[in-house]
Amino acid sequence: MDSMMMDMMSKDMMSMPDMARMDMAVLQACMDACSACEQACTVCSTQMMDCAPACMNCADMCNTMMRSMMRMQGMTPASMMAMLDACIAMCQTCMDMCMMHADMSEVCKMCAQSCQACMDACMAVKDMMMATA
């Protein structure tokens, strides 16, 4: 994400007392992981394996999480936590499904790894939110 967008997000967050102490680097890492996971899941969903529906759902969830984080207006800590929990749950489901094919498909293996990275990034945001609460 470019510096102009990060500056705008920082200003949006400063106007929300509950979100003002958030570390932008952690949020950026989460958005990047969501974006990468969305892309990996989209590619994986074309492989015609039985993980395709989970991959499509995960791609949608990661995209929604990323867009929500970019548009912080109206985001409360409770709604952000709910979004993070939903993203983590979708990534876990997708990862579990893709791991069943990881030994047969490099695409499924890559997708599962992307899901794990996204879950880790979402957990880092949750941990940061709990530490600043």
N, C-alpha and C positions, 0 to 999 in steps of 0.2 A: 504494500500500500504506500502511496506517495506521502511525502511529508505534509502536503496541504490537507489531505484527508485526515491524517493523524492530528494535526492542529485543530481541525474542526471538531473531531471527536473529543479531544481534550477539553475544548471550550464547552461542548455540550455536557460533558461529565461534571465539570466544575459547577454547573448550575444545579446539579442534583447532589445535595449534601451526602446522601448515602453512597454515592458512586465516586465522589471527588478523590478519594484516597486510592483508587484503583491504579495499578501499575500498567501503563500503556503497552509496555513490551510484552507482558503476559497476555493481555488482550489481543495484541497483534499476533502473537504466536498461536493463540487459539483460532483466530480467524484464518490464519494461513493453514493450520492443520485441518480446519473444516473445509476449506477450499480444496486442498489436496485430496482429502477423503471423498469429497463430492466427485471430483474428477475420476479417482480410482474406482469408485462404486459405479459410476456411469459407464466406464469402459468394461468393468466386470459384468455388468448387467447384460451386455451384448454377447456373452460367452455361451448362452443357452444351457447353463447349468441350473440346478434347482435352487441356487442361491440368488438368482436374478431378481425375484421380487424383493428380497431383503436388501439387496444392493440398491435397487431403485428407491425404496423407502428411505434408506440411509442417506443416499445422495440428496433427496428432498429435505431431510431433516438437517443435514449439514449446511445446505444452502440457506435454509430458514434461520438457523443459528447464526451463521455468518452475517446475514442481512440484518438480523435483529441487533447484533453487536455493533454494526456500523451505524445504526439509527438508534442512538441511546435515548432520545426523547421518549418519555413515557415508560421507560424501563425502570422497574423497581427491583430492589434486591430479591424479593420473593419471586417475581416473574422471571428474573434472570436465572435464579436457582432452578426453577421449574424447567426452563428451556435447556439449561445445562444437563439436568437429570434426564430429560427426554433424549437429548443428543447422545449422551453416554449409553443409554439403554438401546437406542437404535444401532449405534456402533458395535455394541457387544453382540447383539443379535446377528448383525451382518458378519462380524468377525467369526463368530461361531460357525455360521453357515459356510463361509468361504474356507475356513480351516479344514473342512471335510474334503475339499478339493485341492488344497494347497500343494499336495505332493504330485498332483496330475496337471496343475495349471499354474504357471507363473503369474498369470493375471489375478487369479484368486489369492495367491500368496501375497502379491503386492497390495491387493485390496485389504486383506486382513491386517497387514502391517500398517496401512494408512488408517484403518479403523482404530487400531491400538494407539497410534500417535494422536489421533483426534481425542480419544478418551483421556489420554494422559494430559493433553492440553486443557480439556474441559475441567478435569480434576484440579489442575493448577489454578484455574480461575476460581473454582469453588473454594479451594483452600485460601486463596488470597482474600476472597470476599468474607470468609469466616474469620480470618485473622484481623480484618479491618472493621469488623462489626462491633 
